[in-house]
Amino acid sequence: MKICDILRTGKPTVSFEFFPPKSDEGFQDLFETIKALQPLSPDYVSVTYGAGGSTRRKTVDLVKRIKAEIGIEPMAHLTCVGSTRDEIAEVLEELRGGAADNVLPLRGDPPKGETEFRPVEGGFAYASELVEFVRARYDFCLGGACYPEKHPEAASADVDLDNLKRKVDAGVDFLITQLFFDNADFYRFRDRCLAAGIDLPMIAGIMPIRNVKQIKRFADMCGATLPAGLLAKIEGVEDDNEAVAQVGMYHSARQCEDLLANDVAGLHFYTLNRSTATRAIFQEIRHLLSPPAAVAR
């Protein structure tokens, strides 16, 4: 089923993101982790795409197995990194052959050890080019990444919004944000998108905090801001990862409650391949995702 069709129902979606491990043992462990989510009935799960061919094969294999064996709708990430048009077309053909309906086209990060993204000869320089390529040839539902606090490489928020508009115009069906920790940043960004003519369902990206050093690194990479109050709380228990995780889960749950009360299209959890925190948050907010059953009279 296409994610855009699920979004048209008006019910907020819930989804989880995973990355395929490089080892066969890790691959099977992750498959079992995703399988264990089945009772939660997520609307879909997304699978990231390794740069430079590191996990591309496993991404395709995992997406096909999730669809065929677990029955949860998968969305495959697809990046421009290290791939020609022909190589990308081969991946898309295999995804289509595996009955995949959903793809998230991304530019992707520079390969490890490189500071700037450089397209290969015969490849794509921007996500908008990749979106246009996929849209012209295939009938996938296409997601698009966006940054509530600006892409780290963008010269300004206005330039970043212009880039997003090009990607949307190329054929994106819905948007998923990068992680953020202050909902005010999300609401401001959503309003700016609407003012710019970007009127697509926008799904909020949520990353539960588990480790202080780790979340600081991710926030820096993604251009996200850790609010001073939240930062003080997690730094106050920095040496106790369990306490950090408890603070992080509480913050994420309150974020989700507020987002759902303000008409968010969906919630997308960046799990880092660990489901404990996201499962706990999901259970806490589950009652907010569907209207209460009618009382018989």
PyMOL commands that set and color helices and strands:
alter all, ss='L'
color gray80, all
select helices_A, chain A and resi 3-7+24-35+38-40+51-53+56-70+85-97+127-137+157-171+183-195+212-222+228-236+241-261+276-288
alter helices_A, ss='H'
color red, helices_A
select strands_A, chain A and resi 13-18+44-47+74-79+102-106+141-146+174-179+202-206+266-270
alter strands_A, ss='S'
color yellow, strands_A
deselect
rebuild
show_as cartoon
